[in-house]
Amino acid sequence: MKKYAAIAVLIIIGIAIAYLTFVIAAIKIIIGSILLVVAAIALLAVWIMWKIDD
């Protein structure tokens, strides 16, 4: 019985680590997407300012 409890605990820990890894990766993807949009808007603003000066 003790062996099964140890295996169950290891499986639960493995699932928790996999879930946290997925959540952290999803958060990084969201932050990266937001930063990519901000960079695109900044690049567009620089391009518009460059076009207005000419």
Secondary structure as the mmCIF struct_conf table of DSSP 4:
data_model
#
loop_
_struct_conf.conf_type_id
_struct_conf.id
_struct_conf.beg_label_comp_id
_struct_conf.beg_label_asym_id
_struct_conf.beg_label_seq_id
_struct_conf.end_label_comp_id
_struct_conf.end_label_asym_id
_struct_conf.end_label_seq_id
HELX_RH_AL_P HELX_RH_AL_P1 LYS A 2 ASP A 53
#
